[in-house]
Amino acid sequence: MSKAVIQVTKDGAEIERAIATAERIREQLPDLEIRIIVHGDALEAVTGAEPLAHDPAITVAACRLGLAARGHGVEELRPGFETVAGGSAAIIQAQLDGAAYLRL
């Protein structure tokens, strides 16, 4: 299966934009597996109780290093989020593994 990784760093509003973009991409490329990596200032929008609805073929992962630096624990993540140890490293690894890259 082909893969893509989308980087979200600037603000929390970009997370929903990334999900919408990923869903539109999957309409054209239904076999594409997409992972959205959230780090930087965008991490402020990943905590809370409200779930984040999206296509199950799209995963959304938050950077644990960034969460810890902002005083948040993994248990505070909104339902539907996964985590990666480090956002930048996860993006680099995805690219090394052949994933297409998109930054929003």
C-alpha positions in Angstrom: 0.0 0.0 0.0 1.2 3.5 -0.8 1.7 5.9 2.0 1.7 9.7 2.7 2.6 11.7 5.7 1.2 15.2 6.4 3.0 17.6 8.7 1.0 20.0 10.9 2.9 22.4 13.1 1.6 26.0 13.1 -1.8 25.9 14.9 -4.6 23.6 15.9 -6.9 24.8 13.1 -4.5 23.1 10.7 -5.4 19.7 12.1 -8.9 19.8 10.8 -7.7 21.2 7.5 -5.2 18.4 7.3 -7.9 15.8 7.9 -10.2 17.4 5.3 -7.2 17.5 2.8 -6.4 13.8 3.5 -10.0 12.8 3.0 -10.1 14.6 -0.4 -6.8 12.9 -1.4 -8.2 9.5 -0.4 -11.2 10.2 -2.7 -8.8 10.3 -5.6 -6.3 7.7 -4.2 -8.5 5.3 -2.2 -5.6 2.9 -1.5 -3.4 5.6 0.0 -2.6 5.2 3.7 -2.2 8.7 5.2 -0.7 9.6 8.6 -0.9 13.1 9.9 1.9 14.1 12.3 1.1 17.0 14.7 3.9 18.8 16.5 5.0 22.3 17.4 2.4 24.9 18.2 -0.4 22.8 16.7 -0.2 20.5 19.7 -2.3 22.9 21.7 -5.4 21.5 19.9 -4.8 17.8 20.6 -6.0 17.7 24.2 -9.5 17.4 25.4 -12.5 15.0 25.4 -14.0 15.8 22.0 -13.2 13.0 19.5 -11.7 13.8 16.2 -13.8 12.2 13.4 -12.0 11.0 10.3 -11.6 8.2 7.8 -10.2 5.2 9.6 -7.5 4.9 6.9 -6.1 8.2 8.1 -4.2 8.2 11.4 -3.5 11.4 13.4 -0.5 11.2 15.7 0.8 13.8 18.3 4.5 14.2 19.2 5.1 13.0 22.8 8.2 15.1 23.2 6.2 18.2 22.3 3.4 17.2 24.6 5.8 16.8 27.5 7.5 20.1 26.8 4.1 21.8 27.0 3.2 20.0 30.3 0.6 17.6 28.7 0.4 13.9 29.2 -0.6 11.3 26.6 -3.8 10.6 28.8 -5.0 14.1 27.9 -5.2 13.4 24.1 -8.5 13.7 22.4 -10.0 10.3 21.4 -8.8 9.3 17.9 -5.2 10.5 18.4 -2.1 8.2 18.4 1.4 9.3 19.5 4.9 9.2 18.1 8.0 9.6 20.2 9.1 12.6 18.1 7.3 14.4 15.3 10.3 15.3 13.2 11.8 11.8 13.5 8.5 10.2 12.6 8.2 12.3 9.5 11.8 11.6 8.4 11.3 7.8 9.0 8.1 7.9 7.0 9.9 9.5 4.1 12.8 7.0 4.4 10.2 4.3 4.2 8.9 5.8 0.9 6.0 7.9 2.0 5.0 11.0 0.1 5.3 14.2 2.1 2.9 17.1 2.4 3.2 20.1 4.7 0.2 22.2 5.5 
